[in-house]
Amino acid sequence: MTNHPLDDAAQFDHQRSTGSLPAQNAITNDQRERAAVNQVIDEFKRAVERHGPMRSPHEGFGVLYEEVDELWDEIKKNGSKERMLAEAKQVAAMAIRLMVDVCGEAINLPGPEQQS
């Protein structure tokens, strides 16, 4: 039986918070992907709490464009990976906000047979 992805992500977060993560080169891409998704979800929640929902497609596009532009600025100046990561998380989180706040009714939810 395989673990649910969120179980693995919770284990990764626990390891990160307790300092018991394996050496950097031993971290798998799967673990990095799960950590990245968790960080984007955290950023999404912070943005919703701070700014509330996006009220229109134009607002959503403007916010997303601003974040993409900030990421592009970091890339152009050869910014640190940490700054690029922070901006990339904001881009991903704002894209999700646009999906949820503006396009929410169009999101197809999985049926009971597709949920695991």
C-alpha positions as CSV (number, residue, x, y, z in Angstrom):
1,M,0.0,0.0,0.0
2,T,1.4,3.4,-0.9
3,N,1.2,6.5,1.2
4,H,-1.1,9.3,0.2
5,P,1.0,12.2,-1.2
6,L,0.0,14.5,1.7
7,D,1.2,11.9,4.2
8,D,4.6,12.0,2.6
9,A,4.5,15.8,2.5
10,A,3.7,15.9,6.2
11,Q,6.6,13.6,6.9
12,F,8.9,15.8,4.8
13,D,7.7,18.9,6.7
14,H,8.3,17.1,10.0
15,Q,11.8,16.2,9.0
16,R,12.5,19.7,7.8
17,S,11.2,21.3,11.1
18,T,13.2,18.9,13.2
19,G,16.4,19.1,11.2
20,S,16.4,15.4,10.4
21,L,16.3,15.7,6.6
22,P,18.8,13.6,4.7
23,A,21.7,15.2,3.0
24,Q,20.6,17.6,0.1
25,N,21.8,15.2,-2.6
26,A,19.7,12.4,-1.1
27,I,16.4,14.4,-1.4
28,T,14.4,13.1,-4.2
29,N,12.6,15.1,-6.9
30,D,9.4,13.7,-5.6
31,Q,10.1,15.2,-2.2
32,R,11.1,18.5,-3.7
33,E,7.9,18.6,-5.8
34,R,5.8,17.9,-2.7
35,A,7.6,20.6,-0.7
36,A,7.1,23.1,-3.5
37,V,3.4,22.4,-3.7
38,N,3.1,22.8,0.0
39,Q,5.0,26.1,-0.1
40,V,2.7,27.3,-2.9
41,I,-0.4,26.3,-0.9
42,D,1.0,28.2,2.1
43,E,1.6,31.3,0.0
44,F,-1.9,31.0,-1.5
45,K,-3.5,30.9,2.0
46,R,-1.4,33.9,3.1
47,A,-2.4,35.9,0.1
48,V,-6.1,35.1,0.5
49,E,-6.0,36.0,4.2
50,R,-4.2,39.3,3.5
51,H,-6.0,40.4,0.3
52,G,-9.2,38.5,0.1
53,P,-10.5,37.1,-3.2
54,M,-9.7,38.5,-6.6
55,R,-12.8,40.2,-7.9
56,S,-12.4,40.1,-11.6
57,P,-10.3,38.5,-14.4
58,H,-8.6,41.9,-15.0
59,E,-7.6,42.1,-11.3
60,G,-6.4,38.5,-11.4
61,F,-4.3,39.1,-14.5
62,G,-2.9,42.3,-13.1
63,V,-1.8,40.6,-9.9
64,L,-0.4,37.6,-11.7
65,Y,1.4,39.8,-14.3
66,E,3.0,41.8,-11.5
67,E,4.4,38.7,-9.8
68,V,5.7,37.3,-13.2
69,D,7.4,40.7,-13.8
70,E,9.1,40.5,-10.3
71,L,10.3,36.9,-11.1
72,W,11.6,38.1,-14.4
73,D,13.5,41.0,-12.7
74,E,15.2,38.4,-10.4
75,I,16.1,36.2,-13.3
76,K,17.5,39.1,-15.4
77,K,19.7,40.3,-12.6
78,N,20.9,36.7,-11.8
79,G,19.3,37.0,-8.4
80,S,19.7,34.4,-5.8
81,K,17.9,31.1,-6.1
82,E,16.1,32.0,-2.8
83,R,14.7,35.2,-4.3
84,M,13.7,33.4,-7.5
85,L,12.0,30.7,-5.5
86,A,10.1,33.3,-3.4
87,E,8.9,35.0,-6.6
88,A,8.1,31.7,-8.3
89,K,6.0,30.7,-5.3
90,Q,4.1,33.9,-5.6
91,V,3.5,33.4,-9.3
92,A,2.1,29.9,-8.7
93,A,0.0,31.0,-5.8
94,M,-1.5,33.9,-7.7
95,A,-2.3,31.6,-10.7
96,I,-4.1,29.4,-8.3
97,R,-6.0,32.4,-6.8
98,L,-7.1,33.3,-10.3
99,M,-8.2,29.8,-11.0
100,V,-10.2,29.6,-7.7
101,D,-11.5,33.2,-7.4
102,V,-12.2,34.0,-11.0
103,C,-12.7,30.6,-12.7
104,G,-13.9,28.6,-9.7
105,E,-17.2,27.4,-11.3
106,A,-15.2,25.9,-14.2
107,I,-13.0,23.8,-12.1
108,N,-14.1,20.2,-12.4
109,L,-13.9,18.3,-9.1
110,P,-13.2,14.6,-9.2
111,G,-16.1,12.3,-8.5
112,P,-16.0,9.9,-5.6
113,E,-14.5,7.1,-7.7
114,Q,-11.6,9.4,-8.7
115,Q,-10.7,10.5,-5.1
116,S,-8.1,8.5,-3.3
